[in-house]
C-alpha cells in the first residue's frame, strides 16, 4: 500500500505547549520532505496551521477539507493547494477517510478524539485498512490507551483492534513505522 497522503487530526487551539507545536512543525516537515500530501481540516488556526505551513515550506502538497460554515467564516488556511469545502464535520471526516492513505493524530480535544474514534471504528468494521497513529507526546495518549486496554480486558474491544492503533512517541518513530511498513 502506498502511503502518499497523510491525514492529520490535531487541535486548532493557539495556546498549546511548545513541545506539541514543535512536533506539529516536525510532522509537517517530514510530510513535505518525503513528497507526501497533507490531508487535514483546512483551518488556519493552532496546530492545524502549523502543520500546513510546515508542509508547504518543505515542498509538500496540502489538501484542506473544510466544512462550509468554517469556510464561510473565513477560517480557511492560505497554505492549501486544494481546498475541498464540504457540508459539515461528518462530511469532513468521511472525505478525509477517503482521501488519506494513513492517519496521524497529534494531541487535541473533542474534535480530534471524534476523528480518531471515527477512523478507528471504520477500520473495525472493515470500511478501510489504513493505519492510525497517535503521536504520544509527553504521554498525552497514555490515559486513553489505558482505558482502551481496560475495555479489552473486560471484553468490549478485541485485542486486534487495540493493537491496530500505534502510539509512536515522536515523528522520527512515526517515520520508521511508515517507512518499514
Buried (B, 14 or more C-beta within 10 A) or exposed (E): EEBBBBBBBBBBBEEBEEEBBEBBBBBBBBBBEBEBBBBBBBBBBBBBBBBBBBBBEBEBBBBBBBBEEBBEEEBBBEBBBEBBBBEEBEBBBBBBBEBBBBBBBBBBEEBBEBBBEBBBEBBBEEEBEBBBBBBBBEEBBEEBBEEBEEBBEEEEBEEEBBEBBBBBBBBEBBBEEBEEE
